Structures are given as C-alpha cells and as structure tokens.
C-alpha cells in the first residue's frame, strides 16, 4: 500500500472510533441518569481503576499500557462531564 491508501485506511478507522466513542457516550449518559435517580456520585475511583485495568488487559500493542491509560483517562473525563450534565444540567440563560 502507498501512503494515500494508508491514510484512507486511517480515515476509515477514525470514523469507526468516533462512532464507538459516541456509543460509549450514550451509555455514559444513561449511567448518569441512573446515578441521578439513585443519588450516586459521578466520580467512582474504583470503577475507573477497573476500566483502566480492563483496557490494559485488552491491549495488544503497539501502544504501551501507559499510552492506553492516557487515552482512557481523557475519555473518562469526557464521560464524567456527560454524566454531570445529566445530573446537574446547565440552565439556558
């Protein structure tokens, strides 16, 4: 494959990653709704540790486990934001 073909492959993969991240965000939104109904906190350090352990276990490289952790820490930051908006939505002014 030449560089243009590899870039096309990256573009296809990026669209798939975006779709999966948005699916994950939809699930996080529903979890936020359930947390609101149950009066549970958004931030659950034990759960986040379990998520990080799970993705590290699934990691087959070439990214290092630390690379995966860095990516997932950012993803989880965004998911907490989604849950916060579900629990305490900003009011429009």
Phi and psi in degrees as a GROMACS rama.xvg file:
@    title "Ramachandran Plot"
@    xaxis  label "Phi"
@    yaxis  label "Psi"
@TYPE xy
-94.7827  177.461  UNK-2
-60.9471  -37.853  UNK-3
-63.5455  -40.3728  UNK-4
-68.0936  -40.427  UNK-5
-63.1976  -40.5792  UNK-6
-65.5756  -37.2933  UNK-7
-62.7697  -40.7582  UNK-8
-62.4771  -40.6179  UNK-9
-62.892  -43.1777  UNK-10
-60.1867  -42.0998  UNK-11
-64.0109  -46.1169  UNK-12
-62.4874  -40.6538  UNK-13
-59.9384  -41.2314  UNK-14
-63.56  -38.1422  UNK-15
-66.7328  -41.9143  UNK-16
-62.2819  -44.0083  UNK-17
-59.9023  -43.4536  UNK-18
-60.8285  -45.4524  UNK-19
-65.9344  -39.8164  UNK-20
-64.5588  -39.6712  UNK-21
-67.4674  -36.0983  UNK-22
-62.5629  -42.2313  UNK-23
-63.0472  -38.9284  UNK-24
-64.188  -38.8821  UNK-25
-62.4063  -41.3492  UNK-26
-65.4048  -43.0568  UNK-27
-60.8027  -38.0041  UNK-28
-61.0608  -44.8414  UNK-29
-65.3836  -39.1129  UNK-30
-62.6895  -39.986  UNK-31
-60.8723  -39.5226  UNK-32
-62.9198  -45.338  UNK-33
-65.1864  -38.1112  UNK-34
-63.5319  -42.0894  UNK-35
-59.9091  -47.5405  UNK-36
-63.086  -33.4293  UNK-37
-92.9571  -4.53817  UNK-38
69.3523  29.9342  UNK-39
-91.4495  153.471  UNK-40
-73.1384  154.765  UNK-41
-72.9263  -48.7774  UNK-42
-82.636  119.263  UNK-43
-127.712  92.3023  UNK-44
-56.9983  -36.5632  UNK-45
-63.29  -41.293  UNK-46
-65.8156  -41.1424  UNK-47
-64.2591  -38.901  UNK-48
-62.1376  -39.7143  UNK-49
-65.0459  -40.5697  UNK-50
-62.2391  -45.9487  UNK-51
-64.3991  -39.1833  UNK-52
-64.1304  -40.5539  UNK-53
-63.1056  -45.6838  UNK-54
-72.2125  -31.6787  UNK-55
-67.315  -39.0532  UNK-56
-63.7054  -35.3096  UNK-57
-78.5328  -16.861  UNK-58
-68.1162  122.71  UNK-59
-115.02  10.9587  UNK-60
81.0162  171.935  UNK-61
-81.1645  -8.46868  UNK-62
-67.0351  144.359  UNK-63
-76.5215  163.932  UNK-64
-59.2412  -36.8808  UNK-65
-65.0456  -37.5901  UNK-66
-60.583  -46.1073  UNK-67
-62.1584  -43.5913  UNK-68
-59.7928  -44.8723  UNK-69
-59.9968  -44.3106  UNK-70
-63.2671  -46.6469  UNK-71
-71.3991  -29.3225  UNK-72
-61.7004  -40.883  UNK-73
-68.7561  -42.1944  UNK-74
-59.7654  -45.8184  UNK-75
-66.3175  -32.363  UNK-76
-57.9036  -45.559  UNK-77
-67.8392  -36.8062  UNK-78
-67.7783  -37.495  UNK-79
-63.0428  -39.129  UNK-80
-61.2436  -43.6552  UNK-81
-61.0368  -43.6379  UNK-82
-66.8742  -38.5015  UNK-83
-61.1976  -41.3168  UNK-84
-65.9967  -31.2925  UNK-85
-71.2217  -39.8001  UNK-86
-79.5278  -42.0899  UNK-87
-134.025  75.5524  UNK-88
-64.4349  145.306  UNK-89
-71.9731  137.651  UNK-90
-88.0301  141.17  UNK-91
-74.9877  138.903  UNK-92
